[in-house]
């Protein structure tokens, strides 16, 4: 399975080592309102974007589906969900308590 990460300032990296997800999460150390999120996207079109306030957005950017979100997600949970998405475990992520729409 192929995945890619989108860094805080727009850089994209294909299939980086899973261990780098901790650093991706840590990119919020520098405040920037123009680039508020970091994300991991899967080759299936599913994307999981994380924001400094702990909110997550789950959506398929290649399909015309409704985005969903969660609020106040702890760091470890975000990284776990990114790992699942990198592995292609879409069903596990779908089973989370998502709320319709953007946060």
C-alpha positions, 0 to 999 in steps of 0.5 A, a space after each residue: 500500500 502506498 501513502 503520503 504525508 503532507 507537512 505543515 508548509 506544503 511539502 509532500 513525502 511518499 511512503 516515509 518511515 512510520 517512525 516519522 509520524 511523531 515528527 509530523 505531529 510535532 510540526 505544530 511547534 511553529 505557529 502558522 495560521 495559513 497552514 493549520 494542518 498536517 495530514 496522511 493520505 492513502 492511495 485509496 483517496 482517504 485522508 486524515 488531517 490533524 489540527 493543533 486543537 486536537 481535531 481530525 478530519 476524515 474524508 475521501 478526497 477522490 470521492 464525493 463523500 461527506 467529510 467527518 471529524 472528531 474533536 479533542 483527539 489525543 496525540 497518541 490516538 492521532 498517530 495510531 490512526 495515521 498508522 492504520 491509514 498508512 497500512 490501509 486499515 480503512 475499516 478500523 478508521 471508519 469504526 471510530 466515532 466520527 461526527 458529520 461535516 468539518 469541525 
